[in-house]
Amino acid sequence: MPTIRKSQKDLPPISKKRIDEIKAIPDEKIDYSDIPELDDEFWQNAEWVEADKTLPLTIRVKESVLDYFKAGGKGYQTRINAVLESYVRAKTGSDPSQPSR
């Protein structure tokens, strides 16, 4: 299953008033009933996954391509990387950000 990444800007806006209300809730009043306990079995089957590191790279791209990605604002390099990852996934059938087994 591919990793889905979300950033703060992907979330719906939340008012300062609502943030203050949430911060005021004492821990003992928070309902955790829909979150399963992480028992010993979970940890026995858990695997450490190292994040795929990024490397600095200089490449030549068409100005129009760079302009397109930059027009989306901050994070344009991350978006370019996501497109490249998607291409590799389509060509290889595997997620390039996950270690090979």
Secondary structure, 3 states (H helix, E strand, C coil): CCCCCCCHHHCCCCCHHHHHHHHCCCHHHCCCCCCCCCCHHHHHHCCCCCCCCCCCCCCCCCHHHHHHHHHCCCCHHHHHHHHHHHHHHHHHCCCCCCCCC
